[in-house]
């Protein structure tokens, strides 16, 4: 098929869609499709409700990354002014978005829920150095919200329902934990609500099982401390 024939196919589809009202092409950036709750986008480094950083510099995210786009170096916390509640904190944290494939394995590996992925996936870098995000750019602000850099196109809701909270709803895929909170509070959000069932029927069933879930939780007696991670 030649170039002109290809354009003719496109033109016919466009005219037909205009007549039937079923045009599938959106006018970017004025028209944007809503992003799903499990969308994987730009990372953020979270903080506890008291402002301390969740990252402990364990480097597990860097070790599990298949694209080798994460570089982390930990350091001992200053006794007089600790950065995180543990013995160590993330002194250096970098993500190279020219390599990142947004697989979310770093989020899965993090033991303290420090790193999560937002829905932002619209970058416009003018040079390679801007694509390498440093800790100063990744750590959330004092309001708990991601920092909005000049080359990013943030939309309302892009910082909500981040991947960590979705995946932590049912640890290791066990349905027994569905609907139970199993993570620590987050600056700007507090304790996020767990994701419900995958369909309307599942949500109804989950509501009916609330009493059973609460009883199951009490039997195991997992108290939350101020800086707890996954149970």
N, CA and C of each residue as an Amber inpcrd file, in Angstrom:
protein
   693
   0.8520000  -1.1920000   0.0000000   0.0000000   0.0000000   0.0000000
   0.8890000   1.2440000   0.0000000   0.6220000   2.1590000  -0.9180000
   1.4070000   3.3750000  -1.0040000   0.9800000   4.4020000   0.0270000
   1.7240000   5.5200000   0.0490000   1.4340000   6.5860000   1.0160000
   0.0350000   7.1580000   0.8130000  -0.3190000   7.4350000  -0.4390000
  -1.6180000   8.0500000  -0.7090000  -2.7550000   7.1100000  -0.3350000
  -2.5800000   5.8140000  -0.6020000  -3.6180000   4.8530000  -0.2250000
  -3.7720000   4.7850000   1.2880000  -2.6490000   4.8810000   2.0080000
  -2.7100000   4.8670000   3.4670000  -3.4440000   6.0730000   4.0130000
  -3.1700000   7.2600000   3.4470000  -3.8780000   8.4670000   3.8700000
  -5.3590000   8.3720000   3.5350000  -5.6790000   7.7230000   2.4330000
  -7.0810000   7.5760000   2.0450000  -7.8400000   6.7220000   3.0480000
  -7.1960000   5.6570000   3.5560000  -7.8300000   4.8170000   4.5780000
  -8.1000000   5.6330000   5.8330000  -7.1090000   6.4190000   6.2430000
  -7.2780000   7.2490000   7.4340000  -8.3950000   8.2590000   7.2450000
  -8.4520000   8.8860000   6.0700000  -9.4880000   9.8840000   5.7980000
 -10.8740000   9.2620000   5.8150000 -11.0110000   8.0770000   5.2340000
 -12.3160000   7.4060000   5.2380000 -12.7640000   7.0790000   6.6590000
 -11.8210000   6.6060000   7.4910000 -12.1550000   6.2990000   8.8860000
 -12.5930000   7.5570000   9.6240000 -11.8990000   8.6700000   9.3580000
 -12.2260000   9.9160000  10.0410000 -13.6030000  10.4160000   9.6360000
 -13.8890000  10.3990000   8.3480000 -15.1940000  10.8550000   7.8730000
 -16.3160000   9.9690000   8.3940000 -16.0850000   8.6670000   8.4090000
 -17.0980000   7.7480000   8.9180000 -17.3320000   7.9610000  10.4000000
 -16.2400000   8.1730000  11.1390000 -16.3880000   8.4090000  12.5750000
 -17.1070000   9.6980000  12.8770000 -16.8730000  10.7280000  12.0440000
 -17.5600000  12.0080000  12.2340000 -19.0550000  11.8530000  12.0170000
 -19.4280000  11.0400000  11.0430000 -20.8470000  10.8260000  10.7470000
 -21.5460000  10.0280000  11.8370000 -20.8640000   9.0520000  12.3740000
 -21.4820000   8.1640000  13.3780000 -21.2350000   8.6240000  14.8160000
 -20.3500000   9.6140000  14.9900000 -20.0430000  10.0710000  16.3410000
 -19.1370000   9.1360000  17.1060000 -18.3660000   8.3120000  16.4010000
 -17.4970000   7.3350000  17.0410000 -16.0350000   7.5730000  16.6710000
 -15.5990000   8.8150000  16.7490000 -14.2060000   9.1380000  16.4670000
 -13.3470000   8.6540000  17.6290000 -12.3720000   7.8120000  17.3430000
 -11.5460000   7.2360000  18.4010000 -10.2940000   8.0630000  18.6750000
  -9.9710000   8.9770000  17.7740000  -8.7830000   9.8060000  17.9550000
  -9.0910000  10.9590000  18.8990000  -8.2420000  11.1480000  19.9010000
  -8.4050000  12.2570000  20.8390000  -7.4480000  13.3730000  20.4660000
  -7.8420000  14.5940000  20.7550000  -7.0340000  15.7680000  20.4580000
  -6.1470000  16.0750000  21.6630000  -4.9300000  15.6010000  21.5820000
  -3.9770000  15.8020000  22.6870000  -3.3480000  17.1930000  22.5510000
  -3.1330000  17.9570000  23.6470000  -3.3790000  17.5720000  25.0410000
  -4.7170000  18.0370000  25.5930000  -5.5720000  18.6370000  24.7490000
  -6.8520000  19.1440000  25.2450000  -7.7650000  18.0240000  25.6960000
  -7.7210000  16.8920000  25.0030000  -8.5410000  15.7340000  25.3480000
  -7.6360000  14.5950000  25.7970000  -7.7810000  14.2100000  27.0300000
  -6.9560000  13.1240000  27.5610000  -7.8460000  12.0630000  28.1800000
  -7.5220000  10.8320000  27.8770000  -8.2760000   9.7420000  28.4780000
  -7.9310000   9.6320000  29.9580000  -8.9000000   9.3250000  30.8070000
  -8.5990000   9.1400000  32.2340000  -7.6560000   7.9660000  32.4450000
  -6.7410000   8.1160000  33.3820000  -5.7610000   7.0590000  33.6400000
  -6.3210000   6.0640000  34.6520000  -6.0770000   4.7930000  34.4650000
  -6.5770000   3.7840000  35.4170000  -5.8780000   3.9050000  36.7550000
  -6.4930000   3.3840000  37.8080000  -5.9370000   3.5020000  39.1490000
  -4.5980000   2.7960000  39.2820000  -4.3750000   1.7520000  38.4870000
  -3.1280000   0.9900000  38.5870000  -2.0700000   1.4500000  37.5950000
  -2.2320000   2.6390000  37.0920000  -1.2880000   3.1810000  36.1280000
   0.0780000   3.3880000  36.7890000   1.1490000   3.0310000  36.0720000
   2.5060000   3.1950000  36.5780000   3.1370000   4.4140000  35.9350000
   3.4890000   5.4070000  36.7340000   4.1010000   6.6210000  36.2150000
   5.3460000   7.0100000  36.9800000   5.5670000   8.3070000  37.1030000
   6.7710000   8.8230000  37.7500000   6.7760000   8.4950000  39.2440000
   7.9380000   8.1150000  39.7600000   8.0640000   7.7200000  41.1550000
   8.0580000   8.9240000  42.1000000   7.7390000   8.6460000  43.3530000
   7.9170000   9.6020000  44.4370000   8.5140000   8.8600000  45.6290000
   9.2630000   9.5780000  46.4400000   9.7800000   9.0490000  47.7000000
   8.9430000   9.6330000  48.8270000   8.2580000   8.7740000  49.5570000
   7.2720000   9.2070000  50.5380000   7.8880000   9.4850000  51.9040000
   7.1040000  10.1710000  52.7230000   7.5060000  10.5070000  54.0850000
   6.4000000  10.0970000  55.0520000   6.7970000   9.8250000  56.3040000
   5.8080000   9.5060000  57.3330000   5.0260000  10.7620000  57.7130000
   3.9800000  10.5600000  58.4580000   3.1160000  11.6770000  58.8360000
   3.8380000  12.7310000  59.6660000   4.8980000  12.3330000  60.3720000
   5.6630000  13.3090000  61.1460000   6.7380000  13.9980000  60.3200000
   6.8060000  13.6980000  59.0250000   7.7420000  14.3650000  58.1390000
   9.0280000  13.6040000  57.8780000   9.2890000  12.5410000  58.6290000
  10.5210000  11.7870000  58.4200000  10.4300000  10.9580000  57.1450000
  11.5690000  10.7560000  56.4950000  11.5960000  10.0070000  55.2470000
  11.4280000   8.5120000  55.5010000  10.7400000   7.8470000  54.5840000
  10.5350000   6.4050000  54.7140000  11.7210000   5.5930000  54.1930000
  12.4800000   6.1680000  53.2750000  13.5980000   5.4370000  52.6910000
  14.6960000   5.2140000  53.7290000  15.1670000   3.9750000  53.8280000
  16.2230000   3.6240000  54.7760000  17.5230000   3.2620000  54.0610000
  17.5880000   3.5180000  52.7730000  18.8110000   3.2810000  52.0290000
  19.2270000   1.8290000  51.9370000  18.2650000   0.9100000  51.9130000
  18.5950000  -0.5240000  51.8970000  19.0460000  -1.0010000  50.5190000
  18.7450000  -0.2420000  49.4780000  19.1450000  -0.5260000  48.1020000
  18.4280000  -1.7260000  47.4800000  17.3650000  -2.2150000  48.0970000
  16.6270000  -3.3390000  47.5150000  15.9770000  -2.9520000  46.1930000
  15.5150000  -1.7170000  46.0860000  14.8890000  -1.2780000  44.8320000
  15.9030000  -1.2900000  43.6990000  17.1270000  -0.8450000  43.9930000
  18.1700000  -0.8480000  42.9730000  18.5570000  -2.2740000  42.5910000
  18.5680000  -3.1640000  43.5680000  18.9560000  -4.5450000  43.3000000
  17.9590000  -5.2920000  42.4590000  16.6550000  -4.9820000  42.6140000
  15.6180000  -5.7180000  41.8880000  15.3260000  -5.1090000  40.5220000
  15.7890000  -3.8910000  40.2710000  15.4480000  -3.1800000  39.0320000
  16.0290000  -3.8910000  37.8130000  15.1950000  -4.3650000  36.8710000
  15.7060000  -5.0760000  35.6930000  16.3800000  -4.1470000  34.6850000
  16.0550000  -2.8460000  34.7470000  16.6300000  -1.8850000  33.8120000
  17.8760000  -1.2050000  34.3830000  18.1610000  -1.4880000  35.6420000
  19.3000000  -0.8820000  36.3300000  19.2840000   0.6420000  36.2170000
  18.1100000   1.1950000  36.4640000  17.9660000   2.6450000  36.3500000
  18.0120000   3.3470000  37.6980000  18.0710000   2.5790000  38.7990000
  18.0450000   3.1730000  40.1370000  19.4250000   3.0610000  40.7800000
  19.8660000   4.1520000  41.3570000  21.1360000   4.1830000  42.0860000
  20.8660000   4.7130000  43.4900000  21.2150000   3.9160000  44.4960000
  20.9530000   4.2870000  45.8930000  22.2160000   4.0750000  46.7190000
  22.4660000   4.9850000  47.6120000  23.5130000   4.8140000  48.6020000
  22.9730000   5.2680000  49.9530000  23.0940000   4.3940000  50.9410000
  22.6140000   4.7160000  52.2790000  23.7220000   5.3000000  53.1400000
  23.3210000   5.9390000  54.2070000  24.2670000   6.5180000  55.1660000
  23.6610000   6.4320000  56.5560000  24.5140000   6.4630000  57.5820000
  24.0340000   6.4100000  58.9580000  23.3000000   7.6950000  59.3130000
  22.2070000   7.5520000  60.0420000  21.4490000   8.7120000  60.4720000
  22.2390000   9.5420000  61.4760000  22.2510000  10.8570000  61.3210000
  22.8690000  11.7100000  62.3560000  22.1080000  11.5710000  63.6680000
  22.7720000  11.2620000  64.7630000  22.0670000  11.0600000  66.0400000
  21.2720000  12.2780000  66.4950000  21.7810000  13.4630000  66.2070000
  21.1280000  14.6730000  66.6890000  20.0320000  15.1790000  65.7420000
  20.0210000  14.7080000  64.4970000  19.0170000  15.1500000  63.5390000
  18.7500000  14.0440000  62.5170000  18.0960000  12.9450000  62.9370000
  17.8770000  11.8080000  62.0310000  16.9440000  12.1650000  60.8770000
  17.2220000  11.5950000  59.7150000  16.4020000  11.8300000  58.5320000
  15.2540000  10.8300000  58.4550000  15.5290000   9.5800000  58.8500000
  14.5250000   8.5190000  58.8710000  14.4930000   7.9140000  60.2680000
  13.4640000   7.1320000  60.5840000  13.3690000   6.5590000  61.9280000
  14.3160000   5.3930000  62.1750000  14.9750000   4.8880000  61.1480000
  15.8740000   3.7600000  61.3090000  17.3010000   4.1880000  61.5800000
  18.2080000   3.2220000  61.4910000  19.6170000   3.5310000  61.6890000
  20.2230000   4.2250000  60.4790000  19.6570000   3.9640000  59.2920000
  20.2050000   4.5320000  58.0710000  19.1160000   5.2380000  57.2630000
  19.5400000   6.0490000  56.3090000  18.6060000   6.7430000  55.4280000
  19.1880000   6.7600000  54.0160000  18.3530000   7.0880000  53.0530000
  18.8150000   7.1620000  51.6720000  19.5720000   8.4530000  51.4310000
  20.8930000   8.3700000  51.4480000  21.7160000   9.5670000  51.2750000
  21.7360000  10.0030000  49.8120000  21.8570000   9.0340000  48.9090000
  21.8040000   9.2890000  47.4690000  20.6860000   8.4410000  46.8810000
  19.8470000   9.0430000  46.0600000  18.7770000   8.3090000  45.3840000
  18.5690000   8.9310000  44.0100000  18.8030000   8.1410000  42.9770000
  18.6470000   8.6280000  41.6110000  17.8890000   7.6070000  40.7580000
  17.0600000   8.1060000  39.8580000  16.3590000   7.2600000  38.8970000
  16.5770000   7.8420000  37.5070000  17.0670000   7.0110000  36.6000000
  17.2930000   7.4250000  35.2210000  16.0660000   7.0560000  34.3910000
  15.2750000   8.0600000  34.0140000  14.0360000   7.7840000  33.2820000
  14.2570000   7.5310000  31.7980000  15.4950000   7.5940000  31.3510000
  15.7920000   7.1380000  29.9990000  15.8820000   5.6190000  29.9500000
  15.9810000   4.9950000  31.1180000  16.0590000   3.5330000  31.2170000
  14.8170000   2.9150000  31.8420000  14.1560000   3.6310000  32.7250000
  13.0480000   3.0570000  33.5040000  11.9480000   2.5210000  32.5970000
  11.4720000   1.3100000  32.9080000  10.3750000   0.6880000  32.1480000
   9.0790000   0.6530000  32.9570000   9.0830000   1.2730000  34.1380000
   7.8880000   1.3850000  34.9800000   7.2500000   0.0210000  35.2590000
   8.0850000  -0.9380000  35.5980000   7.6000000  -2.2890000  35.8950000
   7.0400000  -2.3990000  37.3050000   7.3850000  -1.4550000  38.1860000
   6.8760000  -1.4210000  39.5610000   7.5570000  -2.4190000  40.4940000
   8.5990000  -3.0900000  40.0460000   9.2830000  -4.0470000  40.9210000
   9.9600000  -3.3470000  42.0980000  10.4020000  -2.1210000  41.9070000
  11.0070000  -1.3820000  43.0150000   9.9980000  -1.1470000  44.1280000
   8.7500000  -0.8840000  43.7420000   7.6860000  -0.6750000  44.7270000
   7.4120000  -1.9660000  45.4880000   7.4250000  -3.0810000  44.7620000
   7.1950000  -4.3770000  45.3900000   8.3020000  -4.7130000  46.3940000
   9.5350000  -4.3460000  46.0610000  10.6770000  -4.7350000  46.8840000
  10.8490000  -3.8640000  48.1150000  10.3460000  -2.6470000  48.0940000
  10.5930000  -1.7030000  49.1940000   9.9370000  -2.1780000  50.4840000
  10.7120000  -2.3400000  51.5710000  10.1400000  -2.8350000  52.8260000
   9.4260000  -1.7770000  53.6550000   9.5830000  -0.5160000  53.3050000
   9.0030000   0.5630000  54.1070000   8.0110000   1.4180000  53.3470000
   7.6310000   1.0090000  52.1390000   6.7030000   1.7610000  51.3020000
   7.2280000   3.1500000  50.9750000   8.5600000   3.2610000  50.8800000
   9.1670000   4.5610000  50.6260000   8.9500000   5.0240000  49.1920000
   9.0560000   4.1110000  48.2450000   8.9350000   4.4900000  46.8420000
   7.6280000   3.9740000  46.2640000   6.8960000   4.8550000  45.6220000
   5.6610000   4.4870000  44.9320000   5.6570000   5.1850000  43.5810000
   4.7330000   4.7730000  42.7230000   4.6280000   5.3830000  41.4050000
   3.3240000   6.1550000  41.2800000   3.4400000   7.3960000  40.8460000
   2.2660000   8.2140000  40.5800000   1.7280000   7.8830000  39.1850000
   0.7560000   8.6490000  38.7360000   0.2020000   8.4320000  37.4000000
   0.8520000   9.3240000  36.3440000   1.7300000  10.1970000  36.7590000
   2.3660000  11.0980000  35.7950000   3.2510000  10.3140000  34.8330000
   2.9790000  10.4740000  33.5600000   3.7800000   9.7780000  32.5670000
   4.0260000  10.6820000  31.3640000   4.0510000  11.9710000  31.6100000
   4.2480000  12.9260000  30.5300000   5.4460000  13.8050000  30.8410000
   6.5790000  13.4370000  30.2750000   7.8170000  14.1640000  30.4560000
   8.1740000  14.8700000  29.1510000   8.8710000  15.9560000  29.2540000
   9.3560000  16.6530000  28.0680000  10.7470000  17.1780000  28.3710000
  11.7260000  16.2760000  28.3060000  13.0910000  16.6410000  28.6440000
  13.7490000  17.4010000  27.4860000  14.4960000  18.4260000  27.8420000
  15.2700000  19.1550000  26.8400000  16.7370000  18.7650000  26.8670000
  17.1430000  18.0340000  27.8940000  18.5060000  17.5180000  27.9490000
  18.5200000  16.2510000  28.7950000  19.5780000  15.4680000  28.6560000
  19.6530000  14.1660000  29.3050000  19.7320000  14.2820000  30.8290000
  20.3340000  15.3180000  31.3360000  20.4890000  15.4560000  32.7890000
  19.1430000  15.6270000  33.4880000  18.1690000  16.2480000  32.8160000
  16.8440000  16.4070000  33.4160000  16.1500000  15.0670000  33.6010000
  16.5200000  14.0700000  32.8020000  15.8860000  12.7510000  32.8720000
  16.4020000  11.9190000  34.0290000  17.4710000  12.3580000  34.6700000
  18.0010000  11.6590000  35.8450000  17.5240000  12.4000000  37.0830000
  16.4990000  11.8540000  37.7220000  15.9050000  12.4890000  38.8890000
  16.7410000  12.1840000  40.1330000  16.9920000  13.2040000  40.9250000
  17.7400000  13.0400000  42.1640000  16.7780000  12.9520000  43.3380000
  17.3260000  12.6820000  44.4940000  16.4980000  12.5850000  45.6960000
  15.7630000  13.8900000  45.9640000  16.4320000  15.0180000  45.7360000
  15.7930000  16.3170000  45.9840000  14.5400000  16.4960000  45.1540000
  14.4880000  15.8620000  43.9930000  13.3170000  15.9830000  43.1170000
  12.2730000  14.9150000  43.3940000  12.6940000  13.7880000  43.9410000
  11.7810000  12.6690000  44.1520000  11.0420000  12.7180000  45.4890000
  11.6760000  13.2650000  46.5300000  11.0400000  13.3100000  47.8560000
   9.8530000  14.2680000  47.8170000   8.7360000  13.8400000  48.4010000
   7.5380000  14.6780000  48.4150000   7.7670000  15.9210000  49.2640000
   6.9910000  16.9590000  48.9970000   7.1170000  18.2030000  49.7310000
   6.5240000  18.1180000  51.1240000   6.5130000  19.2330000  51.8150000
   6.0100000  19.2750000  53.1850000   4.5100000  19.0220000  53.2630000
   3.8150000  19.1200000  52.1410000   2.3840000  18.8090000  52.1110000
   2.1250000  17.3560000  51.7090000   3.2050000  16.5990000  51.4820000
   3.0600000  15.2040000  51.0940000   2.8140000  14.9960000  49.6140000
   2.7460000  16.0710000  48.8500000   2.4710000  15.9650000  47.4200000
   3.7740000  15.9170000  46.6260000   3.7440000  15.2700000  45.4610000
   4.9480000  15.2330000  44.6310000   5.3580000  16.6240000  44.1800000
   6.6490000  16.8050000  44.0100000   7.1310000  18.0550000  43.4590000
   6.8210000  18.0970000  41.9640000   6.3850000  19.2440000  41.4970000
   6.0030000  19.3960000  40.0980000   7.0960000  20.1790000  39.3760000
   7.8360000  19.4620000  38.5480000   8.9680000  20.0510000  37.8520000
   8.5220000  20.7150000  36.5490000   9.3080000  21.6700000  36.0530000
   8.8680000  22.4520000  34.8810000   8.5450000  21.6280000  33.6510000
   9.1700000  20.4830000  33.4810000   8.9660000  19.6830000  32.2700000
   7.9130000  18.5900000  32.4640000   7.1330000  18.6630000  33.5360000
   6.1060000  17.6600000  33.8210000   4.7120000  18.2570000  33.6550000
   3.7880000  17.4720000  33.1490000   2.4110000  17.9050000  32.9260000
   1.4930000  17.1730000  33.9050000   1.3890000  17.6920000  35.1190000
   0.5590000  17.0820000  36.1500000  -0.9000000  17.4550000  35.9360000
  -1.7680000  16.4670000  36.1370000  -3.2010000  16.6860000  36.0820000
  -3.8180000  16.2770000  37.4190000  -4.9960000  16.8110000  37.7620000
  -5.6380000  16.4130000  39.0230000  -5.8230000  14.9070000  39.1050000
  -5.4180000  14.3310000  40.2290000  -5.5570000  12.8960000  40.4390000
  -4.3310000  12.0930000  40.0900000  -3.3290000  12.7280000  39.4800000
  -2.1280000  11.9840000  39.0940000  -1.3330000  11.4910000  40.2910000
  -1.5360000  12.0940000  41.4590000  -0.7970000  11.6760000  42.6560000
  -1.6430000  10.8050000  43.5790000  -2.8090000  10.3810000  43.1250000
  -3.6880000   9.5610000  43.9520000  -3.6430000   8.0950000  43.5160000
  -4.0400000   7.2120000  44.4250000  -4.1150000   5.7700000  44.1470000
  -2.7920000   5.2400000  43.6010000  -1.6970000   5.6120000  44.2430000
  -0.4030000   5.1510000  43.7610000  -0.2800000   3.6450000  43.9120000
   0.6170000   3.0720000  43.1300000   0.6700000   1.6250000  42.9670000
   0.9130000   0.8730000  44.2700000   1.6500000   1.4610000  45.1880000
   1.9640000   0.7350000  46.4220000   0.7050000   0.3970000  47.2000000
  -0.2160000   1.3330000  47.2560000  -1.4170000   1.1050000  48.0610000
  -2.3110000   0.0680000  47.4090000  -2.3080000   0.0060000  46.0940000
  -3.0940000  -1.0140000  45.4030000  -2.5240000  -2.3880000  45.6980000
  -1.2110000  -2.5250000  45.5690000  -0.5860000  -3.8300000  45.7100000
  -0.5430000  -4.2900000  47.1600000  -0.4880000  -3.3540000  48.0940000
  -0.4250000  -3.7370000  49.5010000  -1.7780000  -4.1820000  50.0470000
  -2.8320000  -3.9970000  49.2390000  -4.1590000  -4.3850000  49.6950000
  -4.2400000  -5.8800000  49.9890000  -3.6150000  -6.6710000  49.1670000
  -3.6600000  -8.1150000  49.3380000  -2.2430000  -8.6760000  49.2320000
  -1.4710000  -8.6270000  50.3280000  -0.0750000  -9.0590000  50.2740000
   0.0690000 -10.4800000  49.7490000   0.9910000 -10.6330000  48.8110000
   1.2820000 -11.9300000  48.1950000   0.0440000 -12.5390000  47.5330000
  -0.9340000 -11.7280000  47.2260000  -2.1160000 -12.2150000  46.5360000
  -3.1070000 -12.9540000  47.4200000  -2.9300000 -12.9160000  48.7300000
  -3.8250000 -13.6440000  49.6290000  -5.1160000 -12.8550000  49.8560000
  -6.2200000 -13.4660000  49.4950000  -7.5130000 -12.7960000  49.6050000
  -7.8990000 -12.5340000  51.0550000  -7.2890000 -13.2530000  52.0070000
  -7.6150000 -13.0480000  53.4150000  -7.3390000 -11.6210000  53.8610000
  -6.4350000 -10.9560000  53.1710000  -6.0380000  -9.6150000  53.5860000
  -6.7740000  -8.5130000  52.8390000  -7.6790000  -8.8840000  51.9350000
  -8.3880000  -7.8600000  51.1750000  -9.2310000  -6.9910000  52.1050000
  -9.1070000  -5.6990000  51.9440000  -9.8630000  -4.7650000  52.7640000
  -9.2100000  -4.4110000  54.0770000  -8.0500000  -5.0000000  54.4000000
  -7.3650000  -4.6980000  55.6490000  -6.2260000  -3.7180000  55.4030000
  -6.0960000  -2.7540000  56.2810000  -4.9950000  -1.8030000  56.1980000
  -3.7420000  -2.4670000  56.7400000  -2.6900000  -2.5100000  55.9220000
  -1.4520000  -3.1740000  56.3260000  -0.2510000  -2.3000000  55.9950000
  -0.4260000  -0.9870000  56.1030000   0.6850000  -0.0830000  55.8010000
   0.6210000   1.1230000  56.7330000   1.7110000   1.8430000  56.7720000
   1.8360000   2.9870000  57.6710000   1.2420000   4.2430000  57.0520000
   1.0550000   5.2480000  57.8990000   0.5230000   6.5200000  57.4390000
   1.5200000   7.2640000  56.5680000   1.0040000   8.1930000  55.7840000
   1.8220000   8.9270000  54.8290000   1.5410000  10.4180000  54.9660000
   2.5880000  11.2160000  54.9000000   2.4560000  12.6590000  54.9970000
   1.5000000  13.1840000  53.9280000   0.5050000  13.9470000  54.3540000
  -0.4610000  14.5150000  53.4320000  -1.6680000  13.6500000  53.1620000
  -1.5980000  12.3510000  53.4940000  -2.6990000  11.4360000  53.2140000
  -3.1750000  10.6840000  54.4470000  -2.3030000  10.4910000  55.4290000
  -2.6480000   9.6610000  56.5690000  -2.6550000   8.1950000  56.1790000
  -3.5600000   7.4220000  56.7810000  -3.6970000   6.0060000  56.4380000
  -4.6140000   5.8900000  55.2270000  -4.0770000   5.4550000  54.1050000
  -4.8960000   5.3470000  52.9020000  -5.8460000   4.1610000  52.9950000
  -7.0240000   4.3210000  52.4470000  -8.0100000   3.2440000  52.4510000
  -7.5780000   2.1540000  51.4860000  -7.8540000   0.8960000  51.8170000
  -7.4920000  -0.2080000  50.9200000  -8.4110000  -0.2580000  49.7150000
  -7.9110000  -0.8800000  48.6700000  -8.7220000  -1.0690000  47.4780000
  -9.7650000  -2.1440000  47.7450000 -10.9520000  -1.9520000  47.2150000
 -12.0140000  -2.9290000  47.4000000 -11.9550000  -3.9750000  46.2960000
 -13.0590000  -4.6790000  46.0960000 -13.1010000  -5.7560000  45.1150000
 -12.8990000  -5.2710000  43.6950000 -12.6410000  -6.2030000  42.7920000
 -12.3520000  -5.8600000  41.4130000 -13.6070000  -5.5960000  40.5910000
 -14.7630000  -5.9090000  41.1370000 -16.0110000  -5.6360000  40.4420000
 -17.0420000  -5.2150000  41.4790000 -18.1970000  -4.7850000  40.9900000
 -19.2550000  -4.3530000  41.9050000 -19.7070000  -5.5000000  42.8010000
 -19.8310000  -6.7050000  42.2360000 -20.2360000  -7.8570000  43.0330000
 -19.1970000  -8.1690000  44.1010000 -17.9150000  -8.0490000  43.7340000
 -16.8590000  -8.3110000  44.7040000 -16.9050000  -7.3100000  45.8440000
 -17.2380000  -6.0480000  45.5220000 -17.3140000  -5.0300000  46.5560000
 -18.4140000  -5.3520000  47.5570000 -19.5460000  -5.8420000  47.0580000
 -20.6500000  -6.2140000  47.9440000 -20.2270000  -7.3600000  48.8560000
 -19.5560000  -8.3510000  48.2660000 -19.1010000  -9.4820000  49.0600000
 -18.0790000  -9.0470000  50.1050000 -17.2350000  -8.0810000  49.7260000
 -16.2360000  -7.5940000  50.6760000 -16.9040000  -6.9140000  51.8570000
 -17.9990000  -6.1570000  51.5950000 -18.7170000  -5.5150000  52.6840000
 -19.3260000  -6.5470000  53.6170000 -19.8150000  -7.6450000  53.0630000
 -20.4130000  -8.6870000  53.8870000 -19.3660000  -9.4010000  54.7320000
 -18.1150000  -9.3910000  54.2390000 -17.0520000 -10.0920000  54.9520000
 -16.2860000  -9.1980000  55.9180000 -16.7350000  -7.9470000  56.0980000
 -16.0080000  -7.0190000  56.9640000 -15.8750000  -7.5470000  58.3810000
 -16.9850000  -8.1070000  58.9060000 -16.9370000  -8.6150000  60.2750000
 -15.9250000  -9.7390000  60.4110000 -15.9090000 -10.6380000  59.4200000
 -14.9450000 -11.7400000  59.4410000 -13.5180000 -11.2260000  59.3480000
 -13.3010000 -10.2080000  58.4830000 -11.9590000  -9.6590000  58.3130000
 -11.4780000  -8.9980000  59.5920000 -12.3850000  -8.2700000  60.2750000
 -12.0010000  -7.6130000  61.5130000 -11.6520000  -8.6270000  62.5830000
 -12.4240000  -9.7060000  62.6320000 -12.1400000 -10.7560000  63.6000000
 -10.7960000 -11.4070000  63.3000000 -10.5190000 -11.6220000  62.0300000
  -9.2440000 -12.2160000  61.6050000  -8.0860000 -11.3010000  62.0000000
  -8.2890000 -10.0030000  61.8420000  -7.2450000  -9.0390000  62.1680000
  -6.9900000  -9.0070000  63.6760000  -8.0660000  -9.0400000  64.4660000
  -7.9060000  -9.0020000  65.9210000  -7.2100000 -10.2440000  66.4430000
  -7.5030000 -11.3960000  65.8340000  -6.8780000 -12.6320000  66.2810000
  -5.3660000 -12.5760000  66.1180000  -4.9190000 -11.9350000  65.0420000
  -3.4840000 -11.8710000  64.8050000  -2.8270000 -10.7390000  65.5920000
  -3.6410000  -9.7550000  66.0200000  -3.1740000  -8.6800000  66.9020000
  -1.8830000  -8.0600000  66.3780000  -2.0090000  -7.3420000  65.2400000
  -0.8490000  -6.6610000  64.6700000  -0.9830000  -5.1660000  64.9670000
  -0.5030000  -4.6830000  66.0900000  -0.6320000  -3.2550000  66.3690000
   0.2390000  -2.4350000  65.4280000  -0.2410000  -1.2550000  65.0790000
   0.5390000  -0.3600000  64.2230000   1.4210000   0.5090000  65.1020000
   2.7130000   0.5710000  64.7860000   3.5560000   1.5280000  65.4710000
   3.6230000   2.7880000  64.6150000   4.3650000   3.7670000  65.1050000
   4.3830000   5.0470000  64.4150000   5.0300000   4.9660000  63.0340000
   5.9780000   4.0620000  62.8630000   6.6820000   3.9860000  61.5880000
   6.7100000   2.5500000  61.0980000   5.5600000   1.9200000  61.0870000
   5.5070000   0.5270000  60.6510000   5.4800000   0.4160000  59.1560000
   5.9390000  -0.7140000  58.6520000   5.8800000  -1.0020000  57.2250000
   4.8790000  -2.1050000  56.9710000   5.1450000  -2.9370000  55.9740000
   4.2470000  -4.0510000  55.6890000   4.2940000  -5.0450000  56.8330000
   3.1490000  -5.6710000  57.1460000   3.1020000  -6.7170000  58.1650000
   3.2980000  -8.0580000  57.4990000
